[in-house]
Amino acid sequence: MSGMANAARGRLAFLVRGLDGGGAQKDAILMANALSALGIATAIVTLQASGPLRALIADAVALIDLGAGRKLRLALAGPALRRLMRESPPRALIASEAGANALVSLVASTIPRRRRPFILLREVATPSAALTNDPYWQNRLGYRLAPFTYPRADLVTTFTEGARGDLITRFHVPASRIVNLGTNTVVTADMRRQIAAIPRRVRPGAIVSVGRLSPEKGFSTLLAAFARLAPLHPEATLTILGEGTERLALEAEIARLGIGDRARLAGHDPNPVARLREAALFVCASTHEGLGNAIVEALACGVPVVATDAPYGPRDILAGGRFGALVPVGDAAALSAAMAATLENPPDSALLMHRAGDFAVEAAALRFRTVLEAAGLALDTNPATAMESEADTRRS
């Protein structure tokens, strides 16, 4: 473990697998930054400290490299985490993905509670669906262990009430120790500046979707829906932003449907704001969603949204259909009809942008702070003082 490990003492430490990208990793960094801006001492603990996300970490947020390599491997990460907890314990250790959640919970169970950090597990997905459909085997294993590991945590948080219910009914997490945050760190100050700097110039019929090219994102349903829509809307085009294992299959589907001149897989775009500001419509066709950051980003750009009513995020973000149409999962005909109706009668962009403000980083950080304070954590700006306060609480 690096000599930087002492920087963890008394801080809120967020564990991320690596800094090479990924929504859960980015979310954790943005939350650490936002809490730091509120005067709370935070740190990022990672198994692999190089990658593009490193540039996102605020100067005041400590970076701790456990030196366990890129993969979440128990043989390397477990002992390193245990040393961190025992030798330089954070005020709280916060994990996000199911694999990391299981690892943190298991390692913490080997240390007496009065000597270990407060353990908080963030559930970022839809547990009942991700159990078998998560694209990463580490997370699928983590969900299989969840009935034994999640209940050991001091606190579990979710982004949706549906995910909270999942964990209570199917994974045996006590209701008293699980809180629905109802929001995530999506809309940043930098994003707002970009949106303000790029005028909204809509390209008629321009439909955009964003996500990893994998089965749970439902792109095959979206392509089928677009093939129905295309003859009725000659100006319509579809751009899918993302990369993944389904690329070849989706390219073959585009060719089979005969829409290759109007639908394209444009690859990963780490900053899709410019494309979204031109879009007439954003579509999410997922089979399940933790929250759906891309939906929020579209709303922030003033883009009308149509989404499948996937468990559980789209319904929560769109307030049951108030801020965008919801259609059944896997129903290409219903999706096509909703896309056509929204293109023909789009909602007011200002209303959509206002809704996106509910998912601003600052709002998410305030909500998270409230939850931590309710759990009894002393959120002191001095890490050592916070640790002394917690030690006194646990001894009493």
RAKA-V622303 format. One record per helix or strand of 2 or more residues. SS is the DSSP state (alpha for helix, beta for strand). FROM is the first residue (numbers start at 1). TO is the last residue. Records with the same first field share a line. If there is no record, write none. Layout:
SS: FROM-TO ; FROM-TO
This chain:
alpha: 3-8 ; 23-37 ; 52-56 ; 74-87 ; 98-108 ; 113-115 ; 127-133 ; 137-152 ; 161-169 ; 175-177 ; 189-197 ; 215-217 ; 219-230 ; 247-257 ; 273-278 ; 293-300 ; 313-317 ; 319-321 ; 332-344 ; 349-359 ; 361-374 ; 383-395
beta: 12-16 ; 42-46 ; 62-65 ; 92-95 ; 118-123 ; 155-158 ; 178-180 ; 206-210 ; 237-242 ; 263-267 ; 281-284 ; 288-289 ; 305-308 ; 311-312 ; 325-327
